[in-house]
Amino acid sequence: MGEVRIGLSGWRYREWRGRFYPHGLVQRRELEYVAERFDTVEINGSFYSLQRPASYQHWAASVPADFLFAVKGGRYITHLRRLTGVETALANFFASGLLALGPKLGPVLWQLPPRLGFDEARLDAFLAQLPRTTMQVAELARRHDARLEGRTWLEVDADREVRHAVEIRDETYRDPAFLRLLERHGVAFVVADTAGRWPLMFEATAPLVYVRLHGDVELYTSGYADEALDGWAGRIRGWADAGHDVVVYFDNDVDAHAPYDAAALARRLGVGPLGAGGAATVGVRT
């Protein structure tokens, strides 16, 4: 039986204040509030810019010992460089502080941009560069450039597996060769529900299944009905029963749908602080 974790794509959303976050909760305690209710979250700021080691240290200190962070890979690598000539960029990304998360470092998400079609040689070369252990992360990170001098974290407290996942946004990836490539590299395919905008497939290509729920009716905006959540619960049970670990992140952040839908799914599956029947609640949706 695989492990299942349900969480959120990020936690800093202004409009969640007073809807999910209680009135008066200071911003610096928002992650702590999330971690009392869920056991995983995506760090999305790393997609837009390199974060600092102090930030990763702070995030790690704000959550319980068994919490897990997924970290989104930088758009400079995926969207600007489009996976090519990224050796130094990868070193900078991994040097910026991911290792400061210690045992709370979870999978690294690589979201490919729309109109970046499937090119087997290009993707194969990129996946081959990715570090698969924390020791390999540190080795790669030491090749950072001068821009990161004085703001790196290269320490490894233990050698652990580092998992990777790829999210697609182009129809050309509906190709068996793409899935075989992920399987060969042991990289998870991201099962992404995007309200029909980009491909939705349910393939498990690695020991990890990575799910992102962006909304099934309107992208980022619509909440999930009970029937839809029942369907996702069934799929997740199937993957877990087959021995896959599963992480699920809700990204329908508009109107604070994400935390309420994540809580409802966690309770259906009996996982996390909410699903385990703990005292934490998500309040009343307004």
Rosetta blueprint (number, residue, H / E / L):
1 M L
2 G L
3 E L
4 V E
5 R E
6 I E
7 G E
8 L E
9 S E
10 G L
11 W L
12 R L
13 Y L
14 R H
15 E H
16 W H
17 R E
18 G L
19 R L
20 F L
21 Y E
22 P L
23 H L
24 G L
25 L L
26 V L
27 Q H
28 R H
29 R H
30 E H
31 L H
32 E H
33 Y H
34 V H
35 A H
36 E L
37 R L
38 F L
39 D L
40 T E
41 V E
42 E E
43 I E
44 N L
45 G H
46 S H
47 F H
48 Y H
49 S L
50 L L
51 Q L
52 R L
53 P H
54 A H
55 S H
56 Y H
57 Q H
58 H H
59 W H
60 A H
61 A H
62 S L
63 V L
64 P L
65 A L
66 D L
67 F L
68 L E
69 F E
70 A E
71 V E
72 K E
73 G L
74 G L
75 R H
76 Y H
77 I H
78 T H
79 H H
80 L H
81 R L
82 R L
83 L L
84 T L
85 G L
86 V L
87 E H
88 T H
89 A H
90 L H
91 A H
92 N H
93 F H
94 F H
95 A H
96 S L
97 G L
98 L H
99 L H
100 A H
101 L H
102 G H
103 P H
104 K H
105 L E
106 G E
107 P E
108 V E
109 L E
110 W E
111 Q E
112 L L
113 P L
114 P L
115 R L
116 L L
117 G L
118 F L
119 D L
120 E H
121 A H
122 R H
123 L H
124 D H
125 A H
126 F H
127 L H
128 A H
129 Q H
130 L L
131 P L
132 R L
133 T E
134 T H
135 M H
136 Q H
137 V H
138 A H
139 E H
140 L H
141 A H
142 R L
143 R L
144 H L
145 D L
146 A H
147 R H
148 L H
149 E L
150 G L
151 R L
152 T L
153 W L
154 L L
155 E L
156 V L
157 D L
158 A L
159 D L
160 R L
161 E E
162 V L
163 R L
164 H E
165 A E
166 V E
167 E E
168 I L
169 R L
170 D L
171 E H
172 T H
173 Y H
174 R L
175 D L
176 P H
177 A H
178 F H
179 L H
180 R H
181 L H
182 L H
183 E H
184 R H
185 H H
186 G L
187 V L
188 A E
189 F E
190 V E
191 V E
192 A E
193 D E
194 T L
195 A L
196 G L
197 R L
198 W L
199 P L
200 L L
201 M L
202 F L
203 E L
204 A L
205 T L
206 A L
207 P L
208 L E
209 V E
210 Y E
211 V E
212 R E
213 L E
214 H L
215 G L
216 D L
217 V L
218 E L
219 L L
220 Y L
221 T L
222 S L
223 G L
224 Y L
225 A L
226 D H
227 E H
228 A H
229 L H
230 D H
231 G H
232 W H
233 A H
234 G H
235 R H
236 I H
237 R H
238 G H
239 W H
240 A H
241 D H
242 A L
243 G L
244 H L
245 D E
246 V E
247 V E
248 V E
249 Y E
250 F E
251 D L
252 N L
253 D L
254 V H
255 D H
256 A H
257 H H
258 A H
259 P H
260 Y H
261 D H
262 A H
263 A H
264 A H
265 L H
266 A H
267 R H
268 R H
269 L H
270 G L
271 V L
272 G H
273 P H
274 L H
275 G H
276 A L
277 G L
278 G L
279 A L
280 A L
281 T L
282 V L
283 G L
284 V L
285 R L
286 T L
